[in-house]
């Protein structure tokens, strides 16, 4: 009897502890958002606009209005896929900052090939083929940074950014060249007819891309938390030399993480084309790559938690566009708002850490380190040195 | 093909290349010092944008290019204070804060520009140039090389000053130590925090001048997002220079020329899509990295916060 009572007391304490941990995570995520919106409100007030009506418009249009809500959910699909891709890379300690290039190049291929393919092989096979192709294109575009990092320890921040700029240029070249439509006007690809796009759900305008995105993010969550591959990637991200000592093969893991990351981001490009735009206009670039970074950090690189932040961001973006128009200010204000969120999140984290809580941000992510140290090149300032430098 | 080397082409290529290279040179030099001190300044793009906006506003109000450049310096410096406090004092993640600074700067400068000048979209007068006597008379090159705003000459000289400063002064030695072995620097009684703060502020000030140049001399106006990734290119230039300041001149000119070659080619009637040309500098970097990957050496403690006594 007493034993049962004891165990229930223990489990009670455990669940209370869990609850408290959960509450900390929520407060640590919500506080920065509130602070950022407060400072953002001050900026709006300084510009002589009413912050309450701005945020009111934002919520009204992005969440409460039926059309706006549908738009917000539609916007979530590509953002979730980008978030899934970034989480895989960041968890492995790899800074894939080239999401825009991977996204646009995959989108260009999907938009360029889908309209002509529909006629020859039918709608469903086309959609599936385009999704697969986009994933391959996105993954392929990470190959150079992945190999350079895996083999020579070349800092992936530079290489992914460079490949991103090249990818954006190449996407535009494709759209102005082989993929360009015969119809005049602005250079763009042929348009995929509305009935040939990703099917809508339950009589709404929301296309099924959101299902793909949710499946992807749940898959990432399961792989990262429940499989040995996920564990190995996390070890890689936590401690690269440690991973070598643990007998892992960092070079292979780096390439795998990059390929998966690129594939997810490529999928995002296809989903946006096949579900929303139907065509790739020249200079199309929503630049979501940088914007999703704050979201995945807010979510502590937890894939499931990122769904909530992506939803919040979509509402802010969709609602914010209308609100900015109403208030007659530039919608680029939303960039600053999310920069502020990121800033306050880092500060909140600092304060929490000083009180002894554990960190969640990937440590030493930027430190370039080779996967396989080469014993024949004893270079004291070489890429393995970062860890020594901290001593 | 002979007209590829015609006067028009060369003048346009060199003048345009210089114009595009200067912001990269200044920002790259700043980033180089910051990286040598062990701080990867991802927020460079944001500091350039703030510098560009501050420079534009002041140059517009006062009519002075010099005051505009000074305002750019101050704008970049103030943005860097944020980075210094958060990343050096509080040891927060340099990349997260860097991205945050870029986003905030992009958003705020665009917002302010829209609110203040969205309707009028004013342009600045052409800045005065300093003609170097005799040199300017050199055929073809003279006009484009030696009839520039004085800040251009200052920029080139400054690259060598920075080199001398890093290699030959005690503060320069401390900066390099802060990037390679911060613990050793700390043990020798020099504050790592102070040295790294200096590095970050130096980078911010120079990025601000670069941005100010872009707005007051380069474009003669401010447009939202006008840096177009120049801050990120400057980071790459600094990394490729591997601590040798004069190499930033080469990098900046290489990128600047490949940005201006499209315009130059169009002037002589060769019409190639600008997309090809705009990809060139990035392709060059990738090729350079592929060829010289093994030799890329970065400061050992780059992007690592220094915590005293931590192993």
Interface residues (C-beta under 8 A of the other chain):
Chain A: X43 X47 X95 X144 X148 X151 X152 X154 X155 X157 X158 X159 X161 X162 X163 X165 X166 X169 X170 X172 X173 X176 X290 X291 X293 X294 X297 X329 X330 X332 X333 X334 X335 X336 X337 X338 X339 X340 X342 X343 X345 X346 X347 X349 X350 X361 X364 X365 X366 X367 X368 X377 X379 X380 X381 X382 X383 X385 X386 X388 X389 X390 X391
Chain B: X40 X42 X86 X90 X91 X92 X93 X94 X95 X96 X97 X99 X100 X101 X102 X103 X104 X105 X106 X107 X108 X110 X111 X113 X114 X115 X118 X180 X181 X182 X183 X224 X229 X232 X235 X236 X239 X273 X275 X276 X278 X279 X282 X283 X285 X286 X289 X290 X293 X294 X296 X297 X298 X299 X300 X301 X302 X303 X304 X306 X307 X310 X311
